[in-house]
Amino acid sequence: MSKDILGYSSHDWRKHTDDAVVLDEVNKSYAKVNDCKISFTNPKSLKKEEVDLSRLIRVFVNNRDDLKRSVK
């Protein structure tokens, strides 16, 4: 997985989600995760926000790993 092939720097999280896809309820692929954004209303500020789906995966993985360490 070199930068030349995928176009990602060594610090870019999207290199880890390059093969991830968004699925519907019957597991049909819709789009590559790295091409998707989530638009939502923040329940605290009530403002519209937009975030890359790959960023949400990064936060999920990091939070899950942090919880595992704290349980040890």
Secondary structure as UniProt FT lines:
FT   HELIX           3..6
FT   TURN            10..11
FT   HELIX           13..16
FT   TURN            18..19
FT   STRAND          21..23
FT   TURN            25..26
FT   STRAND          29..32
FT   HELIX           33..35
FT   STRAND          37..41
FT   TURN            43..45
FT   STRAND          48..52
FT   HELIX           53..71
//
